[in-house]
Amino acid sequence: MRASWTHKKIVFLENEEMAMIQLGQITITKQDGQEVIRKIETLSIDVTEMEKQGHAHFMLKELSEAPAIMGESFFNNTLSYFDQWKNIHRLIFVGCGGGYYASLYGAFLAEKYLSLSSQAVSGSEFRYQDFVLDAQTLVVLVSQSGETADTLAALRKAKQASAQTVAFVNVMESAIARETDRVIPLGVGPEIAVASTKAMHGMIRSLISFVHEWSLWKGGEGIPNFFKEHARLSNNMKCVLAQQDKIKQLAQKYLEIKHFLILGRGGEFSAAKEGALKFMEIAYTPAQAFSSGELKHGPLALIDEQALSLFLIPKDGLYEKNLISIQEVQARGGHMIALTTEGNHELDNLVDEVIFLPKTTEVFHPILSIFVLQFFAYYLAVFKGFPVDQPRNLAKSVTVE
């Protein structure tokens, strides 16, 4: 019988330190030869989370776990932080890959509900640009691994400039978690597949909660229906999970498509960016994400028989604007799939296929869109025979520049 838990000892080294292990003893020295003492800590890891548990791939396992994880009680517990941020006048969200796309959404929410100047910057750009940073700037780092080289460099640059920092990470023992002023765990459990899935859901959920709690602390109303929709999130994701066979069939139907366009407005634009990343990462298929309103400024030229447009079009305040974009593609004979709110049959005769998503607020809806797109990319990769968990040329944690 395999034990459910294994215990491992770990010592974290600081920069420019070296450890020598000899006859059961650990000696840690600095570059100048000075010996230092570091605390030995214990990591507890559930070994069952490191196994596929009957799933074909780790990515499928991690996708399947997402609804239950999103149903777990969750609080950022950031209330103690807000007193120290009362003079913050600017937010800069920083991440790489999916962390950057989550950052786009975080900046979108912060600007809307906190009335604070907010922007999102990729870690690789932040470290080499000249930003005005001071003690009234809060740099928000978003990283699944907490070891991403560019994001870590951005953190160190921010601290050097006396900006305040907070990090959303999934690995609490990571370098970013240890070096940031404050850390907020994603709490989604280990991810093994290179392509991040449940951690992305965790990033979005955490950022929504972060903005909601801060808004309340400032005396605002917070995000409308936050507790109700957060409580419904798990069941809403289960409804998406129940459509897995349909998504699988659509992936097979459009297997020969050469180019995907993924389009959305507002918060759905961040979802579109994450979806396009997954199509490229694991299905090796060119995919581009655009704001729907940008379609007529160039991307329409890509519409042909070998292209498929996926529209993220919930029945929200931007629905009519998105509808215009769908009509533009239809007029040019383009293939389309629409992800829209259940009960909305207005699109049935405008697009090739419709995937209906449960009703929720526009704040939580991008999580559902992302969930569908991740499954679509997964099945494209499976049908193409690609190594889903370990796509070529990529690593789970990018620790080099």
C-alpha positions as CSV (number, residue, x, y, z in Angstrom):
1,M,0.0,0.0,0.0
2,R,1.3,3.4,-1.0
3,A,1.3,6.1,1.7
4,S,-0.9,9.1,1.0
5,W,1.7,11.7,2.1
6,T,5.4,12.0,1.9
7,H,7.5,14.4,3.9
8,K,10.6,16.1,2.5
9,K,13.1,18.4,4.1
10,I,14.2,21.5,2.2
11,V,16.5,24.4,2.8
12,F,16.1,27.6,0.8
13,L,19.3,29.3,-0.4
14,E,19.6,33.0,-0.9
15,N,21.4,34.6,-3.8
16,E,25.2,33.9,-4.0
17,E,25.0,31.1,-1.4
18,M,26.4,27.6,-1.8
19,A,25.5,24.4,0.0
20,M,27.7,21.4,0.6
21,I,26.2,18.2,1.7
22,Q,28.6,15.7,3.3
23,L,28.0,12.8,5.6
24,G,24.5,13.9,6.4
25,Q,25.6,17.5,7.3
26,I,24.7,20.6,5.3
27,T,27.2,23.6,5.3
28,I,26.0,26.8,3.7
29,T,28.5,29.5,2.8
30,K,28.3,32.9,1.1
31,Q,30.5,33.9,-1.8
32,D,33.1,35.3,0.6
33,G,33.3,32.0,2.5
34,Q,31.3,33.1,5.5
35,E,29.2,30.3,6.9
36,V,25.4,31.0,7.4
37,I,22.6,29.1,9.1
38,R,19.4,28.5,7.2
39,K,16.2,27.0,8.6
40,I,15.3,23.4,7.5
41,E,11.7,23.3,6.5
42,T,9.3,20.4,5.8
43,L,7.2,20.1,2.7
44,S,4.1,17.9,2.7
45,I,3.1,16.7,-0.7
46,D,0.1,14.6,-1.5
47,V,1.6,12.0,-3.8
48,T,-1.8,11.1,-5.3
49,E,-1.8,14.6,-6.9
50,M,1.3,13.7,-8.8
51,E,-0.4,10.8,-10.6
52,K,-2.8,10.7,-13.5
53,Q,-5.4,8.8,-11.5
54,G,-6.8,7.0,-14.6
55,H,-6.8,10.1,-16.9
56,A,-5.1,9.9,-20.3
57,H,-3.0,13.0,-19.5
58,F,-2.2,15.2,-16.6
59,M,-3.8,18.1,-18.4
60,L,-7.1,16.3,-18.6
61,K,-6.9,15.4,-14.9
62,E,-6.2,19.0,-14.0
63,L,-9.1,20.2,-16.2
64,S,-11.4,17.7,-14.5
65,E,-10.3,18.8,-11.1
66,A,-11.1,22.5,-11.7
67,P,-14.8,22.6,-10.8
68,A,-14.2,20.9,-7.4
69,I,-11.3,23.3,-6.7
70,M,-13.4,26.3,-7.6
71,G,-16.0,25.0,-5.2
72,E,-13.7,25.0,-2.2
73,S,-14.1,27.8,0.4
74,F,-11.7,30.6,-0.6
75,F,-10.8,33.9,0.9
76,N,-7.8,36.0,-0.1
77,N,-7.4,37.1,3.5
78,T,-6.0,40.4,2.3
79,L,-7.9,42.7,4.7
80,S,-4.8,43.2,6.8
81,Y,-3.0,44.5,3.7
82,F,-5.3,47.3,2.7
83,D,-4.3,49.6,5.6
84,Q,-0.8,49.5,4.3
85,W,-2.0,50.3,0.8
86,K,-4.2,53.3,1.7
87,N,-1.8,55.7,-0.2
88,I,-1.6,53.5,-3.3
89,H,-2.6,55.5,-6.4
90,R,-1.4,53.1,-9.2
91,L,-1.4,49.4,-9.8
92,I,0.9,47.6,-12.3
93,F,0.0,43.9,-12.9
94,V,3.0,41.8,-14.1
95,G,3.1,38.2,-15.4
96,C,4.2,36.0,-18.3
97,G,2.2,33.8,-20.5
98,G,-1.1,32.9,-18.8
99,G,0.0,35.0,-15.8
100,Y,0.2,38.1,-18.1
101,Y,-3.3,37.4,-19.5
102,A,-4.7,37.1,-16.0
103,S,-2.9,40.4,-15.3
104,L,-4.8,42.0,-18.1
105,Y,-8.0,41.0,-16.5
106,G,-6.8,42.1,-13.0
107,A,-6.0,45.6,-14.4
108,F,-9.4,45.7,-16.2
109,L,-11.2,44.9,-12.9
110,A,-9.1,47.2,-10.7
111,E,-9.6,50.2,-13.0
112,K,-13.4,49.5,-13.0
113,Y,-14.1,48.7,-9.4
114,L,-11.2,50.5,-7.5
115,S,-11.0,53.6,-9.6
116,L,-7.2,53.3,-9.5
117,S,-4.9,53.8,-12.5
118,S,-4.1,50.2,-13.5
119,Q,-2.1,48.6,-16.3
120,A,-0.8,45.1,-17.2
121,V,2.7,44.6,-18.4
122,S,4.5,41.3,-19.4
123,G,7.4,40.5,-17.2
124,S,9.8,40.5,-20.1
125,E,8.9,44.0,-21.0
126,F,8.7,45.4,-17.5
127,R,12.2,44.6,-16.6
128,Y,13.6,46.6,-19.5
129,Q,11.2,49.6,-19.6
130,D,11.5,52.8,-17.6
131,F,8.4,52.9,-15.4
132,V,7.8,55.6,-12.8
133,L,7.8,53.5,-9.6
134,D,7.5,54.8,-6.1
135,A,6.1,53.9,-2.7
136,Q,2.6,54.8,-4.0
137,T,2.8,52.2,-6.7
138,L,1.7,48.6,-6.0
139,V,3.2,46.0,-8.4
140,V,1.1,42.9,-8.5
141,L,3.0,39.8,-9.6
142,V,1.0,36.8,-11.1
143,S,2.8,33.5,-11.5
144,Q,1.8,29.8,-11.2
145,S,5.3,28.5,-10.4
146,G,6.6,31.6,-8.6
147,E,9.9,31.0,-10.3
148,T,9.4,32.7,-13.7
149,A,12.7,34.5,-14.4
150,D,11.2,37.6,-16.0
151,T,8.5,38.0,-13.3
152,L,11.1,37.5,-10.6
153,A,13.3,40.2,-12.2
154,A,10.3,42.5,-12.3
155,L,9.7,41.9,-8.6
156,R,13.3,42.8,-7.8
157,K,13.2,45.9,-10.0
158,A,10.0,47.1,-8.2
159,K,11.5,46.6,-4.8
160,Q,14.7,48.4,-5.7
161,A,12.5,51.4,-6.7
162,S,10.7,51.3,-3.4
163,A,7.4,50.2,-5.0
164,Q,5.2,47.9,-2.8
165,T,4.7,44.4,-4.1
166,V,2.2,41.6,-3.7
167,A,2.3,38.2,-5.5
168,F,-0.3,35.7,-6.5
169,V,1.5,32.3,-6.8
170,N,0.6,28.7,-6.6
171,V,3.9,27.4,-5.1
172,M,4.3,29.0,-1.7
173,E,7.9,27.8,-1.4
174,S,9.0,29.7,-4.6
175,A,11.4,32.5,-5.0
176,I,8.7,35.1,-5.8
177,A,6.6,34.0,-2.7
178,R,9.7,34.4,-0.5
179,E,10.9,37.8,-1.9
180,T,7.6,39.7,-2.3
181,D,6.3,42.0,0.4
182,R,3.1,40.1,0.6
183,V,1.9,36.8,-1.0
184,I,-1.6,35.4,-1.8
185,P,-1.8,31.7,-2.6
186,L,-3.8,30.5,-5.6
187,G,-4.5,27.2,-3.7
188,V,-5.3,25.0,-6.7
189,G,-2.9,22.2,-5.9
190,P,0.1,21.0,-8.0
191,E,0.0,21.3,-11.8
192,I,2.1,18.8,-13.7
193,A,1.1,19.5,-17.4
194,V,3.2,22.2,-19.0
195,A,0.1,24.0,-20.2
196,S,-1.5,25.6,-17.2
197,T,-5.2,25.2,-16.7
198,K,-6.6,25.1,-13.2
199,A,-3.9,27.6,-12.1
200,M,-5.3,30.0,-14.6
201,H,-8.8,29.6,-13.1
202,G,-7.2,30.2,-9.7
203,M,-5.5,33.4,-10.9
204,I,-8.7,34.9,-12.3
205,R,-10.7,33.9,-9.2
206,S,-8.1,35.3,-6.8
207,L,-7.9,38.6,-8.7
208,I,-11.7,38.9,-8.7
209,S,-11.7,38.4,-4.9
210,F,-8.8,40.7,-4.4
211,V,-10.5,43.6,-6.2
212,H,-13.9,42.9,-4.5
213,E,-12.4,42.9,-1.0
214,W,-10.4,46.0,-1.6
215,S,-13.4,47.8,-3.0
216,L,-15.4,47.0,0.2
217,W,-12.5,48.2,2.3
218,K,-12.5,51.5,0.4
219,G,-16.2,51.9,1.2
220,G,-17.3,50.8,-2.3
221,E,-20.0,48.3,-3.2
222,G,-17.6,45.7,-4.4
223,I,-18.3,43.5,-7.4
224,P,-22.0,43.0,-7.9
225,N,-23.4,39.6,-6.8
226,F,-19.9,38.5,-5.9
227,F,-20.8,35.9,-3.2
228,K,-23.7,34.5,-5.1
229,E,-21.7,34.0,-8.3
230,H,-18.7,32.7,-6.6
231,A,-20.8,30.1,-4.9
232,R,-22.3,29.1,-8.3
233,L,-18.9,28.9,-10.0
234,S,-18.2,25.2,-9.3
235,N,-21.6,24.1,-10.6
236,N,-21.3,26.4,-13.6
237,M,-18.0,24.8,-14.5
238,K,-19.5,21.3,-14.0
239,C,-22.0,22.3,-16.7
240,V,-19.1,23.0,-19.0
241,L,-17.5,19.7,-18.1
242,A,-20.8,18.0,-19.0
243,Q,-20.3,19.4,-22.6
244,Q,-16.9,17.8,-22.9
245,D,-18.2,15.3,-25.6
246,K,-19.6,18.1,-27.7
247,I,-16.3,20.1,-27.4
248,K,-14.4,16.9,-28.4
249,Q,-16.7,16.5,-31.5
250,L,-16.1,20.1,-32.5
251,A,-12.3,19.7,-32.2
252,Q,-12.5,16.7,-34.5
253,K,-14.8,18.5,-36.9
254,Y,-12.4,21.4,-37.3
255,L,-9.1,19.4,-37.0
256,E,-7.9,20.6,-40.4
257,I,-8.4,24.3,-39.7
258,K,-5.1,26.1,-40.3
259,H,-5.8,29.3,-38.4
260,F,-7.9,30.3,-35.4
261,L,-9.2,33.7,-34.5
262,I,-10.5,34.1,-30.9
263,L,-12.5,37.2,-30.3
264,G,-14.0,38.9,-27.3
265,R,-14.5,42.3,-25.6
266,G,-14.0,43.6,-22.1
267,G,-13.0,40.8,-19.8
268,E,-13.5,38.2,-22.5
269,F,-10.5,39.6,-24.3
270,S,-8.3,38.2,-21.6
271,A,-10.0,34.9,-22.0
272,A,-9.4,35.0,-25.8
273,K,-5.7,35.6,-25.2
274,E,-5.5,32.6,-22.9
275,G,-7.4,30.4,-25.3
276,A,-5.1,31.4,-28.2
277,L,-2.1,30.6,-26.1
278,K,-3.4,27.1,-25.4
279,F,-4.1,26.4,-29.1
280,M,-0.5,27.3,-29.9
281,E,1.1,25.6,-26.9
282,I,-0.3,22.1,-27.2
283,A,-2.1,21.9,-30.6
284,Y,0.8,23.7,-32.5
285,T,-1.9,25.6,-34.4
286,P,-1.6,29.3,-35.2
287,A,-4.2,31.2,-33.1
288,Q,-4.6,34.9,-32.6
289,A,-6.8,36.8,-30.1
290,F,-8.3,40.1,-30.8
291,S,-10.8,42.5,-29.3
292,S,-13.9,42.0,-31.4
293,G,-13.9,45.7,-32.3
294,E,-10.5,45.3,-33.9
295,L,-11.8,42.8,-36.5
296,K,-12.4,45.5,-39.1
297,H,-9.0,47.0,-38.6
298,G,-7.1,44.1,-40.1
299,P,-8.0,40.6,-39.0
300,L,-11.0,40.4,-41.4
301,A,-8.4,39.9,-44.2
302,L,-7.6,36.5,-42.6
303,I,-11.2,35.1,-43.1
304,D,-11.2,32.3,-45.6
305,E,-12.1,28.6,-45.8
306,Q,-9.1,27.6,-43.7
307,A,-9.9,29.9,-40.8
308,L,-12.2,29.5,-37.8
309,S,-13.4,32.3,-35.6
310,L,-14.4,31.6,-32.1
311,F,-16.5,34.4,-30.6
312,L,-16.8,34.8,-26.8
313,I,-20.2,36.5,-26.7
314,P,-22.1,36.4,-23.4
315,K,-25.4,38.2,-23.2
316,D,-23.9,41.2,-21.5
317,G,-23.7,44.9,-22.1
318,L,-21.4,44.5,-25.1
319,Y,-23.5,41.8,-26.7
320,E,-24.9,44.0,-29.5
321,K,-21.4,45.2,-30.4
322,N,-20.1,41.7,-30.6
323,L,-23.1,40.7,-32.8
324,I,-21.9,43.3,-35.4
325,S,-18.6,41.5,-35.6
326,I,-20.2,38.1,-36.1
327,Q,-22.3,39.6,-38.9
328,E,-19.1,40.9,-40.5
329,V,-17.6,37.5,-40.6
330,Q,-20.8,35.9,-41.8
331,A,-21.0,38.3,-44.7
332,R,-17.6,37.0,-45.8
333,G,-18.5,33.4,-45.6
334,G,-16.3,32.7,-42.5
335,H,-16.6,29.7,-40.3
336,M,-17.7,30.5,-36.7
337,I,-18.3,29.0,-33.3
338,A,-20.0,31.1,-30.6
339,L,-19.7,30.7,-26.9
340,T,-22.8,32.4,-25.5
341,T,-25.2,32.4,-22.6
342,E,-27.7,29.5,-22.3
343,G,-31.1,30.3,-23.8
344,N,-29.7,32.8,-26.4
345,H,-30.7,31.3,-29.7
346,E,-30.3,34.5,-31.7
347,L,-27.0,33.2,-33.0
348,D,-28.2,29.8,-34.2
349,N,-28.6,30.9,-37.8
350,L,-25.6,33.2,-37.8
351,V,-22.8,30.8,-36.8
352,D,-21.8,27.2,-37.6
353,E,-21.9,26.0,-34.0
354,V,-23.0,27.3,-30.6
355,I,-21.7,26.3,-27.2
356,F,-24.0,27.4,-24.4
357,L,-22.6,28.5,-21.1
358,P,-24.5,28.9,-17.8
359,K,-25.8,32.3,-16.9
360,T,-23.4,34.3,-14.6
361,T,-22.2,37.8,-14.3
362,E,-19.8,39.3,-16.8
363,V,-17.1,39.3,-14.1
364,F,-17.1,35.5,-13.7
365,H,-18.0,34.6,-17.2
366,P,-14.4,34.6,-18.6
367,I,-13.5,31.6,-16.4
368,L,-16.2,29.6,-18.2
369,S,-14.9,30.8,-21.6
370,I,-11.4,29.9,-20.7
371,F,-12.5,26.4,-19.5
372,V,-14.1,25.7,-22.9
373,L,-11.1,26.9,-24.9
374,Q,-8.7,24.8,-22.8
375,F,-10.8,21.7,-23.5
376,F,-11.0,22.5,-27.2
377,A,-7.2,22.9,-27.4
378,Y,-6.7,19.7,-25.5
379,Y,-8.7,17.6,-27.9
380,L,-7.2,19.3,-30.9
381,A,-3.8,18.2,-29.6
382,V,-5.0,14.6,-28.8
383,F,-6.5,14.1,-32.3
384,K,-3.3,15.4,-33.8
385,G,-1.3,12.9,-31.7
386,F,0.8,15.5,-30.0
387,P,2.4,15.1,-26.5
388,V,-0.2,17.1,-24.5
389,D,1.6,17.2,-21.2
390,Q,5.0,18.0,-22.6
391,P,4.7,20.1,-25.8
392,R,7.9,20.6,-27.8
393,N,10.3,23.4,-26.9
394,L,8.4,24.4,-23.7
395,A,9.0,24.0,-20.0
396,K,6.6,24.2,-17.0
397,S,8.6,26.9,-15.3
398,V,10.6,29.3,-17.4
399,T,13.6,30.0,-15.2
400,V,15.8,31.6,-17.9
401,E,15.5,34.8,-19.8
